[in-house]
Amino acid sequence: MKTLQCPICGTPLKAIRGYDVQGITTDWVAGCYNCFFQSSHFWKSKKACIEDMDRLVSLFPPIMRVWPGDEVLWGTDPVTVLDKDMQCGELMVINSQGNKYIIEQHVIEKWPWELKQKGGDNGR
């Protein structure tokens, strides 16, 4: 499974085990160690926490979930994301011939999680 990345800063998300004041472990929460973005739900199992993390990230707009190095389908060809401008809703991509393009997000046919990706089942 491809590691989910924080939609805010791009750091890989983790299932974090909470601790109470006595140092005893408590429930799991999905979160980011870099920007401290986290789910407000606490889960008894790590598996449920990871499923919640996937659901939570899916609520963000696609341009916030795509990162440099990800592959997207533009027309009939896969292209690699080099950079993104969330304010303008544009991606800078490169194709297999080395040509770079700036494209608007609405022209993307398939996002990474809709494609089969290296290191993951459907890019999760």
Sequence and secondary structure as in RCSB ss.txt:
>XXXX:A:sequence
MKTLQCPICGTPLKAIRGYDVQGITTDWVAGCYNCFFQSSHFWKSKKACIEDMDRLVSLFPPIMRVWPGDEVLWG
TDPVTVLDKDMQCGELMVINSQGNKYIIEQHVIEKWPWELKQKGGDNGR
>XXXX:A:secstr
    B TTT  B EEEEEE TTS EEEEEEE TTT  B S  BSSHHHHHHHHHHHHHTS HHHH  TT EEEET
TEEEEEEEEETTTTEEEEE TTS EEEEEGGGEEE GGGS  TTSSTT 
